[in-house]
């Protein structure tokens, strides 16, 4: 932790929401060579820091978005190599999440109206002397080449104003002013836990053509998140415009799903050779519409830059079915696009919020695909801070900007006054538990236990006298495909059944967490809550014939996977689940609540063939329908695009929304055959269950203990063959499709069994 002496400084003028700030200084003499130099920096807004004309790091959009009221993160940089006898420290600021638009009602600046920077450069000399260069009243501020910037609407850059002169000693720029102290509680400054946002990849266009409107359209071949870097030459003052969207409709850019987000970048040419990169915004897009270009773009003039939190890819999967491989790729790209500092719902429209329900559903999948532990532990700190300020309530979104949106405009959301909500608020419990299972570090449980317990304790106060959680607003099985497009909350699954099942699961997890942490009193309490909830569920929702109230696929899936039914009731629930899936033609009948669990419910009740039929369905609604329609990310709706190529008429339609891709977790464990038998894969379960005509699969994971890999095939002379690789110190239990089991140790193993019959 840094001992802060600096102050937040704010330019005396706004400078179009994109000011530059600078401080020139000389190294103090008489102390020998510089031994080290570290810059600590944060901002209200987003910043790019420079020392002597060089960026101090390759990151963008720092310090990101946190619960600013309680946590303003700062970054620390080793800048020793950049120092000179006379140096210039500079910052370029943009609106970011602090000063830009947030939410769908057009509001902005919910956290504050002024942009500012807090910076502390600590220079240590050979004799131990420390020179500090602090953000204070001696700095100056001036205009940049950025004329407008907003995360939703895009960025405007005037090439005629681009200059690095402000980063050189002796600069005295026209229009530069002073700075003044801004409001900042230095106690809220906290170092990052998660990674910064960085450029991840670059994609060239796969095609460029002229649309019926006469505009130039560019296809980058992949729905991605970031921006387009532009290289262009033309007459000074020429304005080139790029508008971004995820899909085409009627051979033109499909912009309706953006709602009010403009997603448009504008570049004013200098008259020379310009390179523009709009780093104070981001877009969710595959296509760009180009207007005003002098002539036609040439090869290399347009490059899509993929931007994301800097996550390490650790999990791999492939199988003999190309459509499933594309589905898996879509989940990967959906994670990359939406794990941009906070786990957002979507990256393109006027929303991009940290919806808790999405990440509650998807964490097990994300934790296999990438090392998301630091990223989500950072976000969980925000969740706990917001929760503590809201008397234990976990909000719909974290950071909870909706508390300001609805305060300013009661009509800004159609939701009633918020309170704890099943699945969404359960993220307080489900996310840290999934991280514990994936990585085996109980510190996340230590850090989050009070938050986990507070969620369940609040929900206890919301249950009715029957013991059911059947009160208040619920999203329920959000986006059940049988619900009308204009009202996705009208799922078939009863809201009380879903919420009560979720309460049981959360109480059970908190009880198990208390046991792990040696908190006997808490363990006893939450064990009793779980037992009481289970009894209420059985009494009020489960009939003698095993049918569960509302008789929907989701209610059976939750009851089976969460352990609310056992023995004969579980068998009956499994049979009824299969009947409903069959009656639905093996098309999806679940939304956010049921989708992560339906294939597991089928598999564990002995209906593996039915799970595969559901997974491999290509007709809408299904996981593979979007793949057949050319999707390269997971869609928000099962039918975000209709079979005729038109966009779903619903007001809420995203083409990059990872939640419904949670089935990849089942693919890793059941099709791939790789699951943790102990948290963090200290012991591994290798239990592939082939089916659906799939003839081979390969799954690998870089665990905290080393690389684990599983591959199987039904194509060899032995029928079913299996290869397993375990690192030192890790053992495994192999369960072959014929039911035989065997313990294995570290090393490489080849096994064979009876041919799969599924």
Order of alpha helices (4+ residues) and beta strands (2+ residues): beta-beta-beta-beta-beta-beta-beta-beta-alpha-beta-beta-beta-beta-beta-beta-beta-beta-beta-beta-beta-beta-beta-beta-beta-beta-beta-beta-beta-alpha-alpha-beta-alpha-alpha-alpha-alpha-alpha-alpha-alpha-alpha-alpha-alpha-alpha-alpha-alpha-beta-beta-beta-beta-beta-beta-beta-beta
